[in-house]
Amino acid sequence: MPARISAWQQERAQARERARQEAARRQRLLAEAGLAGGPSSRGTPRRDSPQAQVLLQDLERQQRREEKRRQRQERQEAARSALAAAEAAAASQPPPGAPTKTPGTVSS
């Protein structure tokens, strides 16, 4: 169980780092487009420029693709893990139809 916990903690740390990098990338893209010239009166970046809209839409599409890819990988890893557990459980059982050995019985 501790291995699962440490793997989960590592996964969460990686997700936080990806989010931080994505936020920095977004700011850089907006700055390159000349659109991060300061927040509007509401405190949010200006989004009225067509360039900003295109950049933000592209970024959102990329984020959705990455999220779908990550979810697909998680499902595949869960399926592999479940399959490995099922195979291990099956390997620990005697084959069907095999005689079972019970304590106290003597086979001749």
N, CA, C and O atoms as CSV, one atom per row, in Angstrom:
chain,resi,resn,atom,element,x,y,z
A,1,MET,N,N,0.808,-1.203,0.000
A,1,MET,CA,C,0.000,0.000,0.000
A,1,MET,C,C,0.851,1.267,0.000
A,1,MET,O,O,0.514,2.208,-0.718
A,2,PRO,N,N,1.949,1.338,0.779
A,2,PRO,CA,C,2.760,2.558,0.747
A,2,PRO,C,C,3.290,2.869,-0.648
A,2,PRO,O,O,3.468,4.039,-0.988
A,3,ALA,N,N,3.542,1.857,-1.455
A,3,ALA,CA,C,4.007,2.110,-2.823
A,3,ALA,C,C,2.922,2.820,-3.622
A,3,ALA,O,O,3.215,3.721,-4.407
A,4,ARG,N,N,1.670,2.416,-3.424
A,4,ARG,CA,C,0.560,3.090,-4.103
A,4,ARG,C,C,0.444,4.536,-3.658
A,4,ARG,O,O,0.211,5.431,-4.471
A,5,ILE,N,N,0.607,4.756,-2.378
A,5,ILE,CA,C,0.493,6.114,-1.842
A,5,ILE,C,C,1.599,6.992,-2.389
A,5,ILE,O,O,1.345,8.121,-2.810
A,6,SER,N,N,2.817,6.492,-2.387
A,6,SER,CA,C,3.922,7.304,-2.907
A,6,SER,C,C,3.761,7.531,-4.408
A,6,SER,O,O,4.107,8.602,-4.906
A,7,ALA,N,N,3.245,6.546,-5.132
A,7,ALA,CA,C,3.005,6.731,-6.568
A,7,ALA,C,C,1.937,7.797,-6.788
A,7,ALA,O,O,2.060,8.632,-7.685
A,8,TRP,N,N,0.881,7.766,-5.963
A,8,TRP,CA,C,-0.177,8.773,-6.078
A,8,TRP,C,C,0.372,10.159,-5.759
A,8,TRP,O,O,0.068,11.122,-6.462
A,9,GLN,N,N,1.179,10.266,-4.701
A,9,GLN,CA,C,1.756,11.560,-4.343
A,9,GLN,C,C,2.660,12.074,-5.458
A,9,GLN,O,O,2.649,13.264,-5.771
A,10,GLN,N,N,3.434,11.188,-6.049
A,10,GLN,CA,C,4.314,11.586,-7.147
A,10,GLN,C,C,3.485,12.040,-8.350
A,10,GLN,O,O,3.828,13.023,-9.006
A,11,GLU,N,N,2.404,11.329,-8.635
A,11,GLU,CA,C,1.528,11.704,-9.748
A,11,GLU,C,C,0.911,13.082,-9.516
A,11,GLU,O,O,0.831,13.891,-10.440
A,12,ARG,N,N,0.480,13.347,-8.296
A,12,ARG,CA,C,-0.110,14.658,-7.979
A,12,ARG,C,C,0.938,15.762,-8.107
A,12,ARG,O,O,0.635,16.846,-8.605
A,13,ALA,N,N,2.161,15.496,-7.666
A,13,ALA,CA,C,3.229,16.494,-7.787
A,13,ALA,C,C,3.524,16.772,-9.257
A,13,ALA,O,O,3.752,17.920,-9.640
A,14,GLN,N,N,3.519,15.731,-10.077
A,14,GLN,CA,C,3.744,15.918,-11.507
A,14,GLN,C,C,2.608,16.717,-12.134
A,14,GLN,O,O,2.843,17.559,-13.001
A,15,ALA,N,N,1.383,16.459,-11.701
A,15,ALA,CA,C,0.237,17.207,-12.231
A,15,ALA,C,C,0.339,18.680,-11.853
A,15,ALA,O,O,0.047,19.555,-12.669
A,16,ARG,N,N,0.754,18.956,-10.618
A,16,ARG,CA,C,0.935,20.359,-10.200
A,16,ARG,C,C,2.017,21.029,-11.031
A,16,ARG,O,O,1.868,22.183,-11.435
A,17,GLU,N,N,3.103,20.315,-11.288
A,17,GLU,CA,C,4.190,20.880,-12.086
A,17,GLU,C,C,3.735,21.136,-13.519
A,17,GLU,O,O,4.070,22.166,-14.106
A,18,ARG,N,N,2.969,20.195,-14.085
A,18,ARG,CA,C,2.444,20.404,-15.441
A,18,ARG,C,C,1.535,21.627,-15.486
A,18,ARG,O,O,1.601,22.416,-16.428
A,19,ALA,N,N,0.692,21.785,-14.476
A,19,ALA,CA,C,-0.211,22.942,-14.432
A,19,ALA,C,C,0.586,24.236,-14.322
A,19,ALA,O,O,0.251,25.231,-14.965
A,20,ARG,N,N,1.634,24.224,-13.513
A,20,ARG,CA,C,2.469,25.419,-13.369
A,20,ARG,C,C,3.148,25.753,-14.695
A,20,ARG,O,O,3.182,26.912,-15.108
A,21,GLN,N,N,3.688,24.733,-15.354
A,21,GLN,CA,C,4.348,24.950,-16.639
A,21,GLN,C,C,3.360,25.451,-17.687
A,21,GLN,O,O,3.691,26.316,-18.497
A,22,GLU,N,N,2.155,24.908,-17.668
A,22,GLU,CA,C,1.142,25.333,-18.636
A,22,GLU,C,C,0.728,26.781,-18.395
A,22,GLU,O,O,0.512,27.529,-19.349
A,23,ALA,N,N,0.615,27.177,-17.144
A,23,ALA,CA,C,0.280,28.572,-16.836
A,23,ALA,C,C,1.400,29.502,-17.297
A,23,ALA,O,O,1.137,30.577,-17.837
A,24,ALA,N,N,2.639,29.091,-17.084
A,24,ALA,CA,C,3.770,29.905,-17.535
A,24,ALA,C,C,3.791,29.984,-19.059
A,24,ALA,O,O,4.074,31.038,-19.628
A,25,ARG,N,N,3.493,28.874,-19.710
A,25,ARG,CA,C,3.461,28.864,-21.179
A,25,ARG,C,C,2.362,29.784,-21.697
A,25,ARG,O,O,2.556,30.525,-22.661
A,26,ARG,N,N,1.228,29.727,-21.054
A,26,ARG,CA,C,0.106,30.584,-21.459
A,26,ARG,C,C,0.483,32.056,-21.338
A,26,ARG,O,O,0.216,32.847,-22.242
A,27,GLN,N,N,1.101,32.418,-20.227
A,27,GLN,CA,C,1.528,33.805,-20.041
A,27,GLN,C,C,2.561,34.199,-21.091
A,27,GLN,O,O,2.528,35.312,-21.614
A,28,ARG,N,N,3.476,33.285,-21.395
A,28,ARG,CA,C,4.499,33.576,-22.398
A,28,ARG,C,C,3.872,33.784,-23.768
A,28,ARG,O,O,4.249,34.708,-24.489
A,29,LEU,N,N,2.914,32.929,-24.135
A,29,LEU,CA,C,2.250,33.076,-25.428
A,29,LEU,C,C,1.504,34.400,-25.523
A,29,LEU,O,O,1.551,35.080,-26.548
A,30,LEU,N,N,0.824,34.753,-24.456
A,30,LEU,CA,C,0.101,36.025,-24.455
A,30,LEU,C,C,1.070,37.196,-24.532
A,30,LEU,O,O,0.801,38.186,-25.212
A,31,ALA,N,N,2.198,37.084,-23.835
A,31,ALA,CA,C,3.190,38.159,-23.870
A,31,ALA,C,C,3.782,38.285,-25.272
A,31,ALA,O,O,3.986,39.393,-25.766
A,32,GLU,N,N,4.058,37.139,-25.914
A,32,GLU,CA,C,4.598,37.168,-27.266
A,32,GLU,C,C,3.619,37.806,-28.243
A,32,GLU,O,O,4.023,38.484,-29.187
A,33,ALA,N,N,2.344,37.587,-28.010
A,33,ALA,CA,C,1.336,38.165,-28.891
A,33,ALA,C,C,1.066,39.627,-28.531
A,33,ALA,O,O,0.289,40.302,-29.206
A,34,GLY,N,N,1.705,40.109,-27.473
A,34,GLY,CA,C,1.514,41.492,-27.055
A,34,GLY,C,C,0.191,41.721,-26.374
A,34,GLY,O,O,-0.353,42.825,-26.407
A,35,LEU,N,N,-0.330,40.678,-25.755
A,35,LEU,CA,C,-1.661,40.777,-25.164
A,35,LEU,C,C,-1.640,40.759,-23.650
A,35,LEU,O,O,-2.684,40.909,-23.015
A,36,ALA,N,N,-0.496,40.581,-23.074
A,36,ALA,CA,C,-0.424,40.518,-21.615
A,36,ALA,C,C,0.032,41.858,-21.067
A,36,ALA,O,O,0.773,41.915,-20.086
A,37,GLY,N,N,-0.405,42.917,-21.692
A,37,GLY,CA,C,0.019,44.250,-21.294
A,37,GLY,C,C,-0.643,44.725,-20.029
A,37,GLY,O,O,-0.787,45.930,-19.825
A,38,GLY,N,N,-1.030,43.856,-19.217
A,38,GLY,CA,C,-1.627,44.239,-17.944
A,38,GLY,C,C,-3.070,43.785,-17.884
A,38,GLY,O,O,-3.716,43.593,-18.914
A,39,PRO,N,N,-3.565,43.616,-16.681
A,39,PRO,CA,C,-4.940,43.157,-16.517
A,39,PRO,C,C,-5.930,44.268,-16.837
A,39,PRO,O,O,-5.599,45.453,-16.797
A,40,SER,N,N,-7.132,43.864,-17.151
A,40,SER,CA,C,-8.188,44.836,-17.386
A,40,SER,C,C,-8.677,45.355,-16.044
A,40,SER,O,O,-8.140,44.998,-14.996
A,41,SER,N,N,-9.689,46.194,-16.084
A,41,SER,CA,C,-10.195,46.771,-14.837
A,41,SER,C,C,-10.789,45.703,-13.931
A,41,SER,O,O,-10.904,45.911,-12.723
A,42,ARG,N,N,-11.168,44.563,-14.499
A,42,ARG,CA,C,-11.730,43.477,-13.683
A,42,ARG,C,C,-10.648,42.573,-13.123
A,42,ARG,O,O,-10.947,41.672,-12.340
A,43,GLY,N,N,-9.396,42.793,-13.507
A,43,GLY,CA,C,-8.307,41.988,-12.968
A,43,GLY,C,C,-7.984,40.761,-13.786
A,43,GLY,O,O,-7.181,39.932,-13.359
A,44,THR,N,N,-8.591,40.624,-14.959
A,44,THR,CA,C,-8.297,39.472,-15.812
A,44,THR,C,C,-7.571,39.950,-17.058
A,44,THR,O,O,-7.727,41.107,-17.449
A,45,PRO,N,N,-6.779,39.089,-17.694
A,45,PRO,CA,C,-6.080,39.499,-18.916
A,45,PRO,C,C,-7.073,39.857,-20.016
A,45,PRO,O,O,-8.186,39.334,-20.063
A,46,ARG,N,N,-6.652,40.754,-20.896
A,46,ARG,CA,C,-7.509,41.148,-22.014
A,46,ARG,C,C,-7.673,39.966,-22.949
A,46,ARG,O,O,-6.702,39.291,-23.291
A,47,ARG,N,N,-8.902,39.720,-23.358
A,47,ARG,CA,C,-9.188,38.600,-24.248
A,47,ARG,C,C,-9.951,39.060,-25.485
A,47,ARG,O,O,-10.464,38.234,-26.240
A,48,ASP,N,N,-10.029,40.361,-25.696
A,48,ASP,CA,C,-10.837,40.857,-26.796
A,48,ASP,C,C,-10.121,40.787,-28.136
A,48,ASP,O,O,-10.762,40.951,-29.174
A,49,SER,N,N,-8.835,40.553,-28.148
A,49,SER,CA,C,-8.078,40.488,-29.392
A,49,SER,C,C,-8.322,39.152,-30.087
A,49,SER,O,O,-8.379,38.115,-29.426
A,50,PRO,N,N,-8.464,39.163,-31.402
A,50,PRO,CA,C,-8.611,37.890,-32.127
A,50,PRO,C,C,-7.400,36.980,-31.942
A,50,PRO,O,O,-7.539,35.759,-31.881
A,51,GLN,N,N,-6.209,37.581,-31.852
A,51,GLN,CA,C,-5.005,36.767,-31.632
A,51,GLN,C,C,-5.085,36.051,-30.289
A,51,GLN,O,O,-4.734,34.877,-30.173
A,52,ALA,N,N,-5.550,36.772,-29.287
A,52,ALA,CA,C,-5.664,36.160,-27.959
A,52,ALA,C,C,-6.669,35.026,-27.991
A,52,ALA,O,O,-6.439,33.974,-27.395
A,53,GLN,N,N,-7.785,35.229,-28.684
A,53,GLN,CA,C,-8.798,34.182,-28.769
A,53,GLN,C,C,-8.237,32.934,-29.453
A,53,GLN,O,O,-8.470,31.814,-29.000
A,54,VAL,N,N,-7.503,33.132,-30.535
A,54,VAL,CA,C,-6.921,31.994,-31.257
A,54,VAL,C,C,-5.921,31.263,-30.373
A,54,VAL,O,O,-5.927,30.034,-30.302
A,55,LEU,N,N,-5.062,32.023,-29.701
A,55,LEU,CA,C,-4.072,31.395,-28.820
A,55,LEU,C,C,-4.743,30.630,-27.685
A,55,LEU,O,O,-4.350,29.507,-27.366
A,56,LEU,N,N,-5.752,31.241,-27.079
A,56,LEU,CA,C,-6.431,30.586,-25.960
A,56,LEU,C,C,-7.195,29.345,-26.425
A,56,LEU,O,O,-7.202,28.328,-25.731
A,57,GLN,N,N,-7.832,29.419,-27.582
A,57,GLN,CA,C,-8.540,28.247,-28.096
A,57,GLN,C,C,-7.565,27.116,-28.407
A,57,GLN,O,O,-7.839,25.951,-28.120
A,58,ASP,N,N,-6.431,27.467,-28.994
A,58,ASP,CA,C,-5.409,26.463,-29.291
A,58,ASP,C,C,-4.901,25.821,-28.007
A,58,ASP,O,O,-4.727,24.605,-27.931
A,59,LEU,N,N,-4.670,26.644,-27.015
A,59,LEU,CA,C,-4.189,26.148,-25.728
A,59,LEU,C,C,-5.224,25.234,-25.074
A,59,LEU,O,O,-4.873,24.190,-24.523
A,60,GLU,N,N,-6.490,25.623,-25.134
A,60,GLU,CA,C,-7.546,24.795,-24.543
A,60,GLU,C,C,-7.676,23.461,-25.274
A,60,GLU,O,O,-7.870,22.424,-24.642
A,61,ARG,N,N,-7.570,23.484,-26.604
A,61,ARG,CA,C,-7.614,22.224,-27.363
A,61,ARG,C,C,-6.459,21.312,-26.967
A,61,ARG,O,O,-6.637,20.108,-26.783
A,62,GLN,N,N,-5.286,21.898,-26.840
A,62,GLN,CA,C,-4.116,21.107,-26.455
A,62,GLN,C,C,-4.303,20.529,-25.052
A,62,GLN,O,O,-3.959,19.373,-24.808
A,63,GLN,N,N,-4.840,21.315,-24.143
A,63,GLN,CA,C,-5.064,20.827,-22.784
A,63,GLN,C,C,-6.061,19.683,-22.781
A,63,GLN,O,O,-5.870,18.701,-22.063
A,64,ARG,N,N,-7.130,19.791,-23.577
A,64,ARG,CA,C,-8.109,18.702,-23.649
A,64,ARG,C,C,-7.474,17.436,-24.210
A,64,ARG,O,O,-7.718,16.340,-23.707
A,65,ARG,N,N,-6.650,17.587,-25.263
A,65,ARG,CA,C,-5.966,16.416,-25.827
A,65,ARG,C,C,-5.061,15.763,-24.793
A,65,ARG,O,O,-5.051,14.540,-24.655
A,66,GLU,N,N,-4.300,16.579,-24.068
A,66,GLU,CA,C,-3.392,16.031,-23.057
A,66,GLU,C,C,-4.165,15.353,-21.935
A,66,GLU,O,O,-3.746,14.309,-21.436
A,67,GLU,N,N,-5.298,15.941,-21.532
A,67,GLU,CA,C,-6.109,15.341,-20.476
A,67,GLU,C,C,-6.677,13.998,-20.945
A,67,GLU,O,O,-6.666,13.025,-20.191
A,68,LYS,N,N,-7.167,13.942,-22.169
A,68,LYS,CA,C,-7.687,12.678,-22.702
A,68,LYS,C,C,-6.586,11.629,-22.779
A,68,LYS,O,O,-6.810,10.465,-22.448
A,69,ARG,N,N,-5.394,12.041,-23.216
A,69,ARG,CA,C,-4.265,11.114,-23.302
A,69,ARG,C,C,-3.905,10.596,-21.913
A,69,ARG,O,O,-3.662,9.402,-21.736
A,70,ARG,N,N,-3.871,11.490,-20.932
A,70,ARG,CA,C,-3.537,11.089,-19.568
A,70,ARG,C,C,-4.584,10.120,-19.018
A,70,ARG,O,O,-4.239,9.119,-18.390
A,71,GLN,N,N,-5.866,10.419,-19.255
A,71,GLN,CA,C,-6.923,9.530,-18.777
A,71,GLN,C,C,-6.842,8.165,-19.456
A,71,GLN,O,O,-7.050,7.136,-18.814
A,72,ARG,N,N,-6.538,8.159,-20.758
A,72,ARG,CA,C,-6.398,6.893,-21.479
A,72,ARG,C,C,-5.252,6.075,-20.901
A,72,ARG,O,O,-5.377,4.863,-20.723
A,73,GLN,N,N,-4.130,6.739,-20.607
A,73,GLN,CA,C,-2.993,6.033,-20.016
A,73,GLN,C,C,-3.355,5.476,-18.646
A,73,GLN,O,O,-2.972,4.354,-18.312
A,74,GLU,N,N,-4.090,6.250,-17.850
A,74,GLU,CA,C,-4.494,5.766,-16.526
A,74,GLU,C,C,-5.397,4.546,-16.648
A,74,GLU,O,O,-5.249,3.583,-15.895
A,75,ARG,N,N,-6.345,4.583,-17.607
A,75,ARG,CA,C,-7.224,3.423,-17.801
A,75,ARG,C,C,-6.426,2.200,-18.229
A,75,ARG,O,O,-6.676,1.093,-17.752
A,76,GLN,N,N,-5.462,2.399,-19.134
A,76,GLN,CA,C,-4.645,1.276,-19.592
A,76,GLN,C,C,-3.806,0.711,-18.452
A,76,GLN,O,O,-3.674,-0.506,-18.321
A,77,GLU,N,N,-3.236,1.591,-17.627
A,77,GLU,CA,C,-2.446,1.124,-16.489
A,77,GLU,C,C,-3.319,0.378,-15.494
A,77,GLU,O,O,-2.893,-0.635,-14.939
A,78,ALA,N,N,-4.537,0.864,-15.259
A,78,ALA,CA,C,-5.451,0.184,-14.342
A,78,ALA,C,C,-5.834,-1.186,-14.894
A,78,ALA,O,O,-5.915,-2.158,-14.143
A,79,ALA,N,N,-6.069,-1.268,-16.196
A,79,ALA,CA,C,-6.416,-2.554,-16.812
A,79,ALA,C,C,-5.251,-3.527,-16.710
A,79,ALA,O,O,-5.445,-4.702,-16.399
A,80,ARG,N,N,-4.032,-3.039,-16.972
A,80,ARG,CA,C,-2.855,-3.917,-16.854
A,80,ARG,C,C,-2.684,-4.397,-15.416
A,80,ARG,O,O,-2.366,-5.562,-15.177
A,81,SER,N,N,-2.894,-3.503,-14.471
A,81,SER,CA,C,-2.749,-3.862,-13.064
A,81,SER,C,C,-3.798,-4.905,-12.666
A,81,SER,O,O,-3.488,-5.873,-11.971
A,82,ALA,N,N,-5.037,-4.698,-13.112
A,82,ALA,CA,C,-6.102,-5.652,-12.799
A,82,ALA,C,C,-5.820,-7.005,-13.444
A,82,ALA,O,O,-6.053,-8.049,-12.834
A,83,LEU,N,N,-5.322,-6.986,-14.667
A,83,LEU,CA,C,-4.990,-8.235,-15.347
A,83,LEU,C,C,-3.868,-8.965,-14.624
A,83,LEU,O,O,-3.926,-10.183,-14.454
A,84,ALA,N,N,-2.855,-8.233,-14.199
A,84,ALA,CA,C,-1.745,-8.851,-13.470
A,84,ALA,C,C,-2.236,-9.442,-12.151
A,84,ALA,O,O,-1.810,-10.529,-11.761
A,85,ALA,N,N,-3.128,-8.733,-11.465
A,85,ALA,CA,C,-3.672,-9.246,-10.204
A,85,ALA,C,C,-4.501,-10.501,-10.453
A,85,ALA,O,O,-4.417,-11.462,-9.687
A,86,ALA,N,N,-5.298,-10.500,-11.516
A,86,ALA,CA,C,-6.112,-11.675,-11.837
A,86,ALA,C,C,-5.227,-12.861,-12.206
A,86,ALA,O,O,-5.502,-13.993,-11.809
A,87,GLU,N,N,-4.168,-12.601,-12.966
A,87,GLU,CA,C,-3.252,-13.682,-13.331
A,87,GLU,C,C,-2.546,-14.240,-12.101
A,87,GLU,O,O,-2.355,-15.451,-11.989
A,88,ALA,N,N,-2.160,-13.365,-11.183
A,88,ALA,CA,C,-1.504,-13.828,-9.960
A,88,ALA,C,C,-2.468,-14.654,-9.113
A,88,ALA,O,O,-2.082,-15.672,-8.538
A,89,ALA,N,N,-3.725,-14.212,-9.040
A,89,ALA,CA,C,-4.718,-14.965,-8.271
A,89,ALA,C,C,-4.982,-16.318,-8.924
A,89,ALA,O,O,-5.122,-17.328,-8.234
A,90,ALA,N,N,-5.050,-16.337,-10.243
A,90,ALA,CA,C,-5.290,-17.597,-10.948
A,90,ALA,C,C,-4.106,-18.539,-10.794
A,90,ALA,O,O,-4.289,-19.751,-10.684
A,91,ALA,N,N,-2.907,-18.000,-10.785
A,91,ALA,CA,C,-1.718,-18.842,-10.646
A,91,ALA,C,C,-1.639,-19.471,-9.259
A,91,ALA,O,O,-1.058,-20.544,-9.095
A,92,SER,N,N,-2.218,-18.812,-8.270
A,92,SER,CA,C,-2.157,-19.353,-6.914
A,92,SER,C,C,-3.213,-20.436,-6.677
A,92,SER,O,O,-3.162,-21.128,-5.660
A,93,GLN,N,N,-4.154,-20.590,-7.585
A,93,GLN,CA,C,-5.208,-21.597,-7.460
A,93,GLN,C,C,-4.808,-22.849,-8.235
A,93,GLN,O,O,-4.110,-22.756,-9.245
A,94,PRO,N,N,-5.242,-24.013,-7.771
A,94,PRO,CA,C,-4.961,-25.235,-8.543
A,94,PRO,C,C,-5.794,-25.220,-9.830
A,94,PRO,O,O,-6.860,-24.605,-9.867
A,95,PRO,N,N,-5.323,-25.881,-10.865
A,95,PRO,CA,C,-6.093,-25.918,-12.111
A,95,PRO,C,C,-7.431,-26.619,-11.897
A,95,PRO,O,O,-7.545,-27.458,-11.003
A,96,PRO,N,N,-8.431,-26.298,-12.687
A,96,PRO,CA,C,-9.738,-26.947,-12.525
A,96,PRO,C,C,-9.624,-28.456,-12.763
A,96,PRO,O,O,-8.945,-28.906,-13.686
A,97,GLY,N,N,-10.290,-29.206,-11.927
A,97,GLY,CA,C,-10.283,-30.659,-12.063
A,97,GLY,C,C,-9.092,-31.343,-11.428
A,97,GLY,O,O,-9.027,-32.572,-11.419
A,98,ALA,N,N,-8.164,-30.595,-10.905
A,98,ALA,CA,C,-6.995,-31.199,-10.261
A,98,ALA,C,C,-7.402,-31.658,-8.868
A,98,ALA,O,O,-8.185,-30.994,-8.189
A,99,PRO,N,N,-6.866,-32.797,-8.448
A,99,PRO,CA,C,-7.206,-33.254,-7.093
A,99,PRO,C,C,-6.641,-32.287,-6.059
A,99,PRO,O,O,-5.518,-31.796,-6.174
A,100,THR,N,N,-7.447,-32.039,-5.065
A,100,THR,CA,C,-6.998,-31.136,-4.009
A,100,THR,C,C,-6.410,-31.960,-2.890
A,100,THR,O,O,-6.913,-33.033,-2.557
A,101,LYS,N,N,-5.362,-31.459,-2.324
A,101,LYS,CA,C,-4.718,-32.148,-1.205
A,101,LYS,C,C,-5.270,-31.544,0.071
A,101,LYS,O,O,-5.241,-30.329,0.270
A,102,THR,N,N,-5.770,-32.413,0.925
A,102,THR,CA,C,-6.265,-31.948,2.212
A,102,THR,C,C,-5.371,-32.515,3.291
A,102,THR,O,O,-4.881,-33.638,3.169
A,103,PRO,N,N,-5.157,-31.760,4.335
A,103,PRO,CA,C,-4.304,-32.271,5.408
A,103,PRO,C,C,-4.920,-33.521,6.033
A,103,PRO,O,O,-6.132,-33.594,6.235
A,104,GLY,N,N,-4.099,-34.469,6.325
A,104,GLY,CA,C,-4.562,-35.685,6.977
A,104,GLY,C,C,-4.896,-36.805,6.008
A,104,GLY,O,O,-5.132,-37.928,6.452
A,105,THR,N,N,-4.926,-36.562,4.741
A,105,THR,CA,C,-5.213,-37.619,3.770
A,105,THR,C,C,-3.904,-38.144,3.209
A,105,THR,O,O,-2.955,-37.400,2.962
A,106,VAL,N,N,-3.893,-39.408,3.026
A,106,VAL,CA,C,-2.702,-40.036,2.474
A,106,VAL,C,C,-3.060,-40.538,1.091
A,106,VAL,O,O,-4.029,-41.278,0.920
A,107,SER,N,N,-2.293,-40.142,0.127
A,107,SER,CA,C,-2.562,-40.637,-1.231
A,107,SER,C,C,-1.675,-41.839,-1.485
A,107,SER,O,O,-0.490,-41.823,-1.150
A,108,SER,N,N,-2.249,-42.899,-2.084
A,108,SER,CA,C,-1.458,-44.091,-2.336
A,108,SER,C,C,-1.186,-44.282,-3.777
A,108,SER,O,O,-0.526,-45.249,-4.158
